[in-house]
Amino acid sequence: MRVGILGSGLMGGKLGTIFARAGHDVVFSYSRSKEKLNRLAREAGKTARAGTPAEAAQDADALLLAVHWSRVDDVLKQAGNLSGKVIVSCTLPMNADDTALVVAHTSSGAEKLAKKVPKARVVSAFGTVPSEVLFGVFAARRKARKPSLVYCGDESKSKKIAAELIHDVGFDPVDAGPLRIARYTEPFTLLIAQLAYEGDGGPELAYRFERFA
Ligand SMILES: NC(=O)c1ccc[n+]([C@@H]2O[C@H](COP(=O)([O-])OP(=O)(O)OC[C@H]3O[C@@H](n4cnc5c(N)ncnc54)[C@H](OP(=O)(O)O)[C@@H]3O)[C@@H](O)[C@H]2O)c1
């Protein structure tokens, strides 16, 4: 697939690298440093390149949205017309200092995103996993027992694309249902982050928590 990365930080940088190593054509975009995008593309291999958000979106079979909530409007504006595009979002609706969800309970960041781009097809995925474990999951992808990863969305074709990407990273994709299920997965992610960054066990503990949940 052609995968556009909108936001090439901890999540976008790692997932884009993994998608490229799994054989997808990847365009890294949206960083304050063009050199960083070039470096990511170089390190990800022959099927990756750096570009603008509009270039990442053009001809993309899937877009990974991986920016802070405060940057969503900006990156969507730069990406241009997203009609019909599959947007796989790991973006969480966090406040400026990342201490609380600004959308919760009766809606979710994923649903708000879908309202911002009504002609795109939004799937919520990868948000529940700490970026630190992604390369380890990819390295162990051929093992029989894969960790599971939940995703949700309202449309079957885009969910199939998301499930393929999730599988390629090394997870067993678990369909959690329609997009509104993100109301439960997004707060769940805060628990995962709490375990990963403030508990004793670090990201590995959080990752095991999801695997066994
Ligand atoms: N990190 C995790 O473990 C994790 C796990 C689950 C979900 N999430 C969610 O995933 C999303 C992305 O998280 P992250 O940790 O990957 O964030 P991050 O490392 O801060 O990456 C965000 C990307 O946006 C870019 N950016 C920020 N401001 C910009 C601007 N003004 N112009 C252009 N580019 C700009 C950053 O550029 P630079 O390259 O210049 O920094 C970076 O490439 C967030 O919504 C987060 O809540 C993260």
The ligand as an SDF file (V2000), in Angstrom:
LIG
                    3D

 48 52  0  0  0  0  0  0  0  0999 V2000
    4.1520    8.5130   21.9550 N   0  0  0  0  0  0  0  0  0  0  0  0
    3.3390    7.5040   22.2910 C   0  0  0  0  0  0  0  0  0  0  0  0
    3.7690    6.4810   22.8780 O   0  0  0  0  0  0  0  0  0  0  0  0
    1.8670    7.5600   21.9330 C   0  0  0  0  0  0  0  0  0  0  0  0
    1.0910    6.4260   22.1830 C   0  0  0  0  0  0  0  0  0  0  0  0
   -0.2460    6.4370   21.8290 C   0  0  0  0  0  0  0  0  0  0  0  0
   -0.8000    7.5600   21.2340 C   0  0  0  0  0  0  0  0  0  0  0  0
   -0.0470    8.6650   21.0350 N   0  0  0  0  0  0  0  0  0  0  0  0
   -0.6910    9.8300   20.3920 C   0  0  0  0  0  0  0  0  0  0  0  0
   -0.1530    9.9310   19.0820 O   0  0  0  0  0  0  0  0  0  0  0  0
   -0.0640   11.3000   18.6910 C   0  0  0  0  0  0  0  0  0  0  0  0
    1.3810   11.6060   18.3090 C   0  0  0  0  0  0  0  0  0  0  0  0
    2.1920   11.3760   19.4580 O   0  0  0  0  0  0  0  0  0  0  0  0
    3.7730   11.3830   19.3720 P   0  0  0  0  0  0  0  0  0  0  0  0
    4.2530   10.9510   20.6930 O   0  0  0  0  0  0  0  0  0  0  0  0
    4.2190   10.6850   18.1300 O   0  0  0  0  0  0  0  0  0  0  0  0
    4.0450   12.9560   19.2050 O   0  0  0  0  0  0  0  0  0  0  0  0
    5.3730   13.6750   18.7800 P   0  0  0  0  0  0  0  0  0  0  0  0
    6.5500   12.7660   18.9740 O   0  0  0  0  0  0  0  0  0  0  0  0
    5.3600   15.0180   19.4220 O   0  0  0  0  0  0  0  0  0  0  0  0
    5.1670   13.8530   17.1900 O   0  0  0  0  0  0  0  0  0  0  0  0
    4.3090   14.8210   16.6470 C   0  0  0  0  0  0  0  0  0  0  0  0
    4.7910   15.2080   15.2610 C   0  0  0  0  0  0  0  0  0  0  0  0
    4.1240   16.4480   14.9060 O   0  0  0  0  0  0  0  0  0  0  0  0
    5.0990   17.3720   14.4840 C   0  0  0  0  0  0  0  0  0  0  0  0
    4.7670   18.7610   14.7550 N   0  0  0  0  0  0  0  0  0  0  0  0
    4.4250   19.3210   15.9450 C   0  0  0  0  0  0  0  0  0  0  0  0
    4.2240   20.6430   15.7980 N   0  0  0  0  0  0  0  0  0  0  0  0
    4.4600   20.9170   14.4980 C   0  0  0  0  0  0  0  0  0  0  0  0
    4.4270   22.0910   13.7300 C   0  0  0  0  0  0  0  0  0  0  0  0
    4.1280   23.2780   14.2610 N   0  0  0  0  0  0  0  0  0  0  0  0
    4.7060   22.0220   12.4080 N   0  0  0  0  0  0  0  0  0  0  0  0
    5.0370   20.8280   11.8540 C   0  0  0  0  0  0  0  0  0  0  0  0
    5.0940   19.6710   12.5440 N   0  0  0  0  0  0  0  0  0  0  0  0
    4.8130   19.7270   13.8350 C   0  0  0  0  0  0  0  0  0  0  0  0
    6.3370   16.9980   15.2750 C   0  0  0  0  0  0  0  0  0  0  0  0
    7.4350   17.6010   14.6590 O   0  0  0  0  0  0  0  0  0  0  0  0
    8.9470   17.4410   15.1560 P   0  0  0  0  0  0  0  0  0  0  0  0
    9.4500   16.2510   14.3930 O   0  0  0  0  0  0  0  0  0  0  0  0
    9.5940   18.7070   14.7240 O   0  0  0  0  0  0  0  0  0  0  0  0
    8.9210   17.2430   16.6340 O   0  0  0  0  0  0  0  0  0  0  0  0
    6.2910   15.4940   15.2020 C   0  0  0  0  0  0  0  0  0  0  0  0
    6.8230   15.0250   13.9910 O   0  0  0  0  0  0  0  0  0  0  0  0
   -0.5490   12.1320   19.8960 C   0  0  0  0  0  0  0  0  0  0  0  0
   -1.8950   12.4580   19.6770 O   0  0  0  0  0  0  0  0  0  0  0  0
   -0.4030   11.1640   21.0620 C   0  0  0  0  0  0  0  0  0  0  0  0
   -1.3560   11.4530   22.0710 O   0  0  0  0  0  0  0  0  0  0  0  0
    1.2870    8.6920   21.3510 C   0  0  0  0  0  0  0  0  0  0  0  0
  1  2  1  0
  2  3  2  0
  2  4  1  0
  4  5  1  0
  4 48  2  0
  5  6  2  0
  6  7  1  0
  7  8  2  0
  8  9  1  0
  8 48  1  0
  9 10  1  0
  9 46  1  0
 10 11  1  0
 11 12  1  0
 11 44  1  0
 12 13  1  0
 13 14  1  0
 14 15  2  0
 14 16  1  0
 14 17  1  0
 17 18  1  0
 18 19  2  0
 18 20  1  0
 18 21  1  0
 21 22  1  0
 22 23  1  0
 23 24  1  0
 23 42  1  0
 24 25  1  0
 25 26  1  0
 25 36  1  0
 26 27  1  0
 26 35  1  0
 27 28  2  0
 28 29  1  0
 29 30  1  0
 29 35  2  0
 30 31  1  0
 30 32  2  0
 32 33  1  0
 33 34  2  0
 34 35  1  0
 36 37  1  0
 36 42  1  0
 37 38  1  0
 38 39  2  0
 38 40  1  0
 38 41  1  0
 42 43  1  0
 44 45  1  0
 44 46  1  0
 46 47  1  0
M  CHG  2   8   1  16  -1
M  END
$$$$
